């Protein structure tokens, strides 16, 4: 089997994992790490000018009981490495003889036709004619109106003179008839001008209709081609049950597969294994090469499968496999009350506890605060910390206190300080990070750096301690965006060093080393400035 790679060392069954990897929450198994090392050796050190890519390995066992691994990369482009045999695409969309390339050619022809129509000399000539006719009509009507104004003044003068004239009635009738004739001629002229403009406008509308018909044809054919593509992505599971991407995503909120669904590592690897009667044992995915500009991907780091594209597909493909269950934290992670009065409470949240109830998890700061203060008024929670982040939070017991403190947050008058340990050494002593953020629509809850659609995010920082391999810093967030400190720390245009234990943007560990250590605010009732501290346990 051309794509099956043998290991440079021998593994016994007792060294294999008991359960298959949970693709969305895992620590790479040692056998996966070995496979990745061997694959990376073949990939070689990437060029800084090259484009980074996600790669994956799947440990498998064949019908003879032999253990090996297969490899894949995300995307449907053709890689040039000759010494590596990657598994094929689930559906060979790049086949030059396939329907996609033919459909793509037809769409390109329609695009070219639209471009030709929109940039033709004929259209430019019609637009020029219309412009000139509109201008001529306006100039003509303007000049006529000017003449009519002068004629009206003349008639008014004649009316005054006619007051003492013996033939007054006859003169006034003549002036009235003259006015009516002028108005009639003007209305006739206006209709003629309008008719000439409309004649050219009809030519323009007919031309635009041709363009709109081409655009409608493009939209229809594109939708048909997209559906045909996702009908052709047929995914297997270990029981041999086949399901198309179209059918899989019909059961989701989006209803339609996102672009690129099925071209990620995990679906490719599992598909090849099921097609060739290989038993999947463990999976790992890693980034190799320069970091992208928007999302955070570090060279050599392991990453979970993406949510929007892979989760629905893998939900089908993993049916029948015994999946590793993520280690559960203690059910009860109690908050610690640092201060309380009739209006507010200041608490310290442990890492691993939600700020507010989630879709599946109700235990949270809110639920515990509600139990502690049953007579308090909702919504209680003024601001949030990530589930993985520990530290100080403010609780409002009354709606008035909530409103006053919320205004302080919105005006950025509340001062916060976080402490974090970073997985690397920071050379500078302090600085400011200004990177706008938005949610990664294809992989929630991850955030992206996006200058086009992102919201402003500003963080000040300073180093407080350095060890041989790590740096402890203070963060002072000016804004409060989701994952702001984590992204600003990890992004290449930020500190370029992830927070220790950050499974989303760095390397997974026992916990995220980020703690909300200090907060300063004005008490909503007493109007006194108050500062509270909660030291981290790291």
C-alpha positions in Angstrom: 0.0 0.0 0.0 1.8 3.1 -1.3 0.7 5.6 1.3 1.4 3.3 4.4 4.6 4.3 6.1 6.6 1.9 8.4 8.2 3.3 11.5 11.9 3.5 12.1 11.3 1.7 15.3 9.0 -1.1 16.5 6.0 -0.5 18.6 4.2 -3.2 20.7 0.5 -3.4 21.2 0.9 -2.4 24.9 2.4 0.9 23.7 -0.7 1.8 21.8 -3.6 4.0 23.2 -6.7 2.2 24.5 -9.0 4.7 22.8 -8.9 6.6 19.5 -7.9 10.3 19.7 -10.6 12.9 20.3 -9.7 15.1 17.4 -11.0 18.2 19.2 -9.3 17.8 22.5 -6.1 15.8 22.7 -2.5 15.6 23.8 -0.5 13.8 21.1 0.2 10.2 22.0 3.9 9.2 21.9 3.4 7.1 18.9 1.9 10.1 17.0 4.9 12.2 18.1 7.2 9.6 16.6 5.3 9.6 13.3 5.3 13.4 13.2 9.1 13.5 13.8 9.6 11.1 10.9 7.2 13.1 8.6 8.8 16.4 9.6 12.3 15.0 8.7 11.0 14.3 5.2 9.3 17.7 4.9 12.5 19.5 5.8 13.0 22.9 7.3 10.4 25.2 5.5 11.5 28.3 3.6 10.5 31.6 5.2 9.0 32.6 1.9 6.9 29.4 1.6 3.3 29.1 2.8 2.6 27.2 6.0 0.3 24.2 6.0 -1.5 21.9 8.4 -0.3 18.3 8.2 -1.6 15.2 9.9 -0.7 11.7 10.7 -2.9 8.7 11.5 -1.5 5.7 13.2 -3.0 2.5 11.7 -2.8 -1.3 11.9 -3.3 -3.4 8.8 -4.9 -6.9 8.5 -1.5 -8.5 9.3 -1.3 -6.6 12.6 1.5 -4.4 11.3 1.6 -0.8 12.7 2.4 2.2 10.5 1.2 5.6 9.7 -0.4 7.5 6.9 0.0 11.3 6.3 -2.1 14.1 4.8 -2.2 17.8 4.4 -5.1 20.2 4.5 -6.3 21.7 1.2 -6.7 20.4 -2.3 -3.6 21.8 -3.9 -0.9 19.5 -5.2 2.3 19.4 -3.1 5.7 18.9 -4.7 7.4 16.7 -2.1 8.4 13.5 -4.1 9.6 11.4 -1.2 6.3 11.6 0.7 3.2 9.7 -0.3 0.2 11.6 1.1 -3.2 10.1 1.1 -5.4 11.2 -1.8 -8.3 13.7 -1.6 -11.7 12.4 -0.5 -12.9 13.7 -3.8 -10.4 14.6 -6.5 -11.7 18.0 -7.2 -8.4 19.0 -9.0 -8.8 16.2 -11.7 -8.4 18.1 -15.0 -10.9 15.7 -16.6 -13.5 15.9 -13.8 -16.7 17.8 -13.8 -15.4 20.5 -11.5 -12.7 21.7 -13.9 -15.2 21.7 -16.7 -17.7 23.6 -14.6 -15.0 26.0 -13.5 -14.1 26.6 -17.2 -17.7 27.4 -18.0 -17.9 29.8 -15.0 -14.7 31.5 -16.1 -16.2 31.9 -19.6 -19.3 33.5 -18.1 -17.1 35.8 -15.9 -15.2 36.8 -19.0 -18.4 37.5 -20.9 -19.7 39.7 -17.9 -16.4 41.5 -17.9 -16.5 42.1 -21.6 -20.1 43.4 -21.4 -19.3 45.7 -18.5 -16.3 47.2 -20.2 -17.5 47.2 -23.8 -17.2 50.2 -26.1 -20.9 49.8 -26.9 -21.9 50.3 -23.2 -19.6 53.3 -22.9 -21.2 54.8 -26.0 -24.7 54.3 -24.7 -23.7 55.9 -21.3 -22.1 58.8 -23.2 -25.3 59.2 -25.3 -27.4 59.2 -22.2 -25.2 61.7 -20.4 -25.3 64.1 -23.4 -29.0 63.7 -23.9 -29.7 64.4 -20.2 -27.4 67.4 -20.3 -29.0 68.7 -23.5 -32.5 68.3 -22.0 -31.6 70.1 -18.8 -29.9 72.9 -20.7 -32.8 73.3 -23.1 -35.4 73.3 -20.3 -33.3 75.7 -18.2 -33.0 78.1 -21.2 -36.7 77.9 -21.9 -37.6 78.5 -18.2 -35.4 81.6 -18.3 -37.2 82.9 -21.4 -40.5 82.2 -19.7 -39.5 84.1 -16.6 -38.6 87.2 -18.7 -41.8 86.9 -20.7 -43.8 86.7 -17.4 -42.1 89.9 -16.2 -43.0 91.6 -19.5 -46.6 90.5 -19.2 -46.8 91.9 -15.6 -45.5 95.2 -16.9 -48.1 95.2 -19.6 -50.9 94.4 -17.1 -49.9 97.5 -15.1 -50.0 99.6 -18.3 -53.4 98.2 -19.3 -55.1 99.4 -16.1 -55.8 102.8 -17.8 -56.2 101.5 -21.3 -59.7 101.6 -22.9 -59.2 98.1 -24.3 -58.1 96.7 -20.9 -60.2 93.5 -21.1 -58.9 92.5 -24.5 -55.2 93.1 -23.5 -55.6 91.0 -20.3 -57.2 88.1 -22.2 -54.4 88.2 -24.8 -51.8 88.1 -22.0 -53.5 85.2 -20.3 -53.6 83.3 -23.6 -49.9 84.1 -24.2 -49.1 82.6 -20.7 -51.1 79.5 -21.4 -49.5 79.0 -24.8 -46.0 79.3 -23.2 -46.8 76.7 -20.5 -48.3 74.3 -23.1 -45.2 74.6 -25.3 -42.9 74.1 -22.3 -44.8 70.9 -21.2 -44.7 69.6 -24.8 -40.9 70.4 -24.9 -40.4 68.6 -21.5 -42.3 65.5 -22.9 -40.1 65.5 -26.0 -36.9 65.7 -23.9 -38.1 63.0 -21.6 -39.0 60.8 -24.6 -35.5 61.2 -26.1 -33.9 60.4 -22.7 -36.1 57.3 -22.2 -35.3 56.0 -25.6 -31.6 55.9 -24.7 -32.4 54.6 -21.2 -34.3 51.7 -22.8 -31.1 50.8 -24.8 -29.1 50.9 -21.6 -31.7 48.8 -19.7 -31.6 46.2 -22.4 -27.8 46.1 -22.2 -27.9 45.8 -18.4 -30.5 43.0 -18.8 -28.0 41.0 -20.8 -25.4 41.4 -18.0 -28.0 40.5 -15.3 -28.9 37.4 -17.2 -25.3 36.4 -17.4 -24.9 37.0 -13.6 -28.0 35.0 -12.9 -26.7 32.2 -15.1 -23.3 32.3 -13.2 -25.1 32.2 -9.8 -27.3 29.2 -10.9 -24.4 27.2 -12.4 -22.2 28.0 -9.4 -24.8 26.8 -7.0 -25.3 23.6 -9.1 -21.6 23.0 -9.3 -21.2 23.5 -5.5 -24.0 21.0 -4.8 -22.5 18.5 -7.2 -19.2 18.9 -5.5 -20.5 18.2 -2.0 -22.7 15.4 -3.3 -19.5 13.8 -4.5 -17.7 14.1 -1.2 -18.7 10.7 0.2 -17.4 9.9 3.7 -17.1 6.4 5.2 -17.1 5.3 8.8 -15.6 2.1 10.3 -18.9 0.2 9.6 -18.7 1.1 5.9 -21.6 3.5 6.0 -21.3 6.2 3.4 -22.7 9.7 3.7 -22.2 12.8 1.5 -21.1 16.2 2.7 -24.4 17.6 1.6 -26.4 15.1 3.7 -24.1 15.5 6.7 -24.5 19.3 6.8 -28.3 19.2 6.2 -28.5 18.2 9.9 -26.5 21.3 11.0 -27.6 24.9 11.5 -25.7 26.0 8.4 -27.5 23.4 6.2 -24.8 23.9 3.5 -21.2 22.7 3.8 -18.6 25.6 4.1 -16.0 25.9 1.3 -13.2 23.4 1.8 -15.2 21.0 3.9 -13.7 17.5 3.5 -10.2 18.8 2.5 -8.7 18.9 6.0 -6.3 16.2 7.3 -8.5 14.2 9.6 -11.3 13.4 7.1 -8.7 12.5 4.4 -6.8 10.2 6.7 -9.9 8.4 8.1 -11.3 8.0 4.6 -8.2 6.3 3.3 -8.0 4.0 6.4 -11.6 2.9 6.0 -11.2 2.4 2.2 -8.2 0.2 2.7 -9.3 -1.8 5.8 -6.8 -0.1 8.1 -7.7 0.2 11.7 -7.3 3.8 13.0 -5.4 4.0 16.3 -4.4 7.6 17.0 -4.4 10.9 15.2 -2.4 14.2 15.4 -2.3 17.4 13.3 0.5 20.0 13.3 1.4 23.3 11.6 4.5 23.4 9.5 5.9 26.6 8.1 5.5 30.4 8.5 2.5 31.6 10.5 -0.5 33.0 8.5 -1.3 36.7 8.9 -4.8 36.4 10.5 -5.1 33.1 12.5 -2.5 31.9 15.0 -0.6 28.9 13.8 2.9 28.2 15.1 5.5 26.2 13.3 5.7 22.7 14.8 2.7 23.1 17.2 -0.1 20.5 17.4 -3.7 21.7 16.8 -7.2 20.2 17.2 -9.5 19.7 14.2 -11.5 22.7 13.1 -15.1 23.0 14.3 -17.1 24.3 11.3 -15.7 22.1 8.6 -14.6 19.0 10.4 -16.9 18.5 13.4 -20.0 17.5 11.5 -18.0 15.2 9.1 -16.0 13.6 11.8 -19.2 13.1 13.8 -20.2 10.6 11.1 -16.8 9.2 10.4 -16.0 8.4 14.0 -19.2 6.5 14.6 -18.3 3.0 15.8 -14.9 4.0 17.2 -14.1 4.1 20.9 -13.1 7.7 21.4 -10.9 9.0 24.2 -13.0 11.0 26.7 -11.3 14.3 27.7 -10.2 14.5 31.3 -13.0 16.0 33.3 -12.2 18.6 35.9 -13.8 18.6 39.4 -17.5 19.2 39.1 -17.4 21.8 41.8 -14.9 24.6 41.4 -15.9 27.1 44.0 -15.5 30.9 43.7 -13.8 32.7 46.5 -15.5 35.9 47.9 -12.9 38.7 48.4 -15.3 41.4 49.4 -19.1 42.0 49.5 -21.6 44.6 50.6 -25.3 45.4 49.7 -24.4 46.6 46.2 -21.5 44.4 45.0 -19.3 41.4 45.5 -15.7 40.9 44.4 -14.8 37.2 43.8 -11.9 35.2 42.5 -12.8 32.6 39.8 -10.9 29.4 39.5 -9.5 28.2 36.2 -11.9 25.8 34.5 -15.1 27.5 35.6 -17.4 29.3 33.2 -18.4 32.9 33.9 -22.0 32.3 32.7 -23.8 29.0 32.0 -23.0 27.4 28.7 -25.0 25.2 26.3 -24.2 22.0 28.1 -22.6 23.2 31.4 -24.7 25.1 33.9 -22.1 25.4 36.7 -20.6 28.9 36.5 -19.8 32.0 38.4 -23.4 33.1 37.8 -24.9 30.0 39.2 -22.7 30.1 42.3 -23.3 33.8 42.8 -27.0 33.3 42.5 -26.9 30.6 45.2 -24.8 32.8 47.5 -27.0 35.9 46.9 -30.6 34.6 46.2 -32.2 38.0 46.7 -29.9 39.8 44.3 -31.2 41.2 41.0 -30.2 39.8 37.6 -28.0 39.9 35.5 -25.3 39.8 38.3 -22.4 39.4 35.8 -20.9 42.6 34.6 -17.9 41.2 32.8 -16.5 37.8 32.0 -13.3 35.8 32.1 -12.5 32.9 29.7 -13.2 29.5 31.2 -9.5 28.8 31.3 -8.6 32.1 32.9 -8.6 32.5 36.7 -8.9 35.7 38.8 -11.0 38.6 39.9 -14.5 39.3 38.7 -17.1 41.9 39.9 -20.6 40.9 40.8 -23.5 43.4 40.9 -26.2 42.6 43.4 -28.6 45.3 42.1 -29.6 46.5 38.7 -28.4 50.1 39.5 -25.0 48.8 40.6 -24.8 46.8 37.4 -25.7 49.8 35.3 -23.1 52.1 36.9 -20.3 49.5 36.8 -21.1 48.6 33.2 -20.8 52.3 32.2 -17.3 52.3 33.9 -16.3 49.3 31.8 -17.7 51.0 28.6 -15.8 54.2 29.3 -12.6 52.2 30.0 -12.3 53.9 33.4 -11.9 50.5 35.2 -8.3 49.4 35.4 -7.4 45.7 35.2 -4.1 43.9 35.5 -3.4 40.3 34.5 -0.4 38.2 35.2 0.7 35.5 32.7 3.6 33.2 32.0 4.7 33.0 28.4 6.3 30.0 26.6 9.4 31.9 25.6 11.7 34.8 26.2 10.6 38.3 25.5 13.5 40.7 24.7 11.7 44.0 25.2 10.7 45.1 28.7 7.4 46.7 27.9 5.2 47.9 25.0 1.7 48.2 23.5 -0.1 45.8 21.2 -2.7 47.1 18.8 -4.3 44.3 16.8 -8.0 44.3 15.8 -9.9 41.1 16.5 -12.9 39.2 15.2 -14.2 35.7 15.6 -13.0 32.9 13.3 -16.3 32.0 11.6 -14.9 28.7 10.5 -13.5 27.7 13.9 -15.3 29.3 16.8 -14.4 30.3 19.5 -11.0 31.1 18.0 -10.3 34.8 17.2 -8.5 36.2 14.2 -6.5 39.4 13.7 -8.5 41.3 11.0 -7.8 44.9 10.0 -10.9 44.9 7.7 -13.7 43.7 10.0 -12.0 43.3 13.4 -12.9 45.4 16.4 -10.2 47.6 18.0 -8.2 45.8 20.6 -5.4 47.4 22.7 -3.1 45.9 25.3 -0.2 47.3 27.3 2.3 44.9 28.8 5.5 44.8 30.8 8.0 42.0 31.8 8.2 41.3 35.5 10.4 38.2 35.5 12.5 36.0 33.1 13.7 32.4 33.6 15.7 30.3 31.1 12.8 29.5 28.9 9.8 31.5 30.0 8.7 35.1 30.7 6.3 36.4 33.3 4.4 39.5 32.3 1.8 41.9 33.4 -1.0 42.7 30.9 -3.1 45.9 31.1 -6.0 45.5 28.7 -7.4 48.8 27.5 -10.2 47.1 25.6 -12.0 43.8 26.5 -12.3 41.7 23.4 -12.7 37.9 23.5 -9.4 36.1 23.9 -7.6 39.5 23.5 -4.6 38.8 25.8 -4.2 35.3 24.4 -4.2 36.4 20.8 -2.1 39.5 21.4 0.4 37.3 23.2 0.6 34.6 20.6 0.3 36.5 17.3 3.4 37.1 15.3 2.6 40.9 15.3 2.1 40.8 19.0 4.5 39.2 21.4 4.8 36.2 19.1 4.9 33.9 22.2 1.8 32.1 23.4 0.7 32.0 27.1 1.7 28.7 28.7 -1.0 26.1 28.6 -3.1 27.9 25.9 -4.6 25.0 23.9 -6.2 27.3 21.4 -3.2 29.4 20.4 -0.3 27.6 21.9 0.5 24.3 23.5 -1.9 22.5 25.7 -1.0 21.9 29.4 -2.6 21.4 32.8 -4.0 24.9 32.8 -3.8 28.3 31.1 -1.2 30.5 32.9 -3.3 33.6 32.8 -4.8 35.2 35.9 -6.8 38.4 36.5 -4.7 39.7 39.4 -6.0 43.2 40.1 -8.9 45.5 39.5 -9.6 49.2 40.3 -13.0 50.8 40.0 -15.3 53.4 41.6 -17.9 51.8 44.0 -21.4 52.4 42.6 -22.9 53.5 45.9 -20.1 55.2 47.9 -18.3 56.7 44.8 -15.0 55.7 46.5 -12.1 54.3 44.4 -11.4 50.7 45.3 -8.6 48.3 44.4 -8.6 44.5 44.9 -5.9 42.0 44.3 -5.9 38.2 44.0 -2.4 36.7 43.6 -2.0 33.8 41.1 -1.0 30.4 42.3 1.7 30.1 39.6 
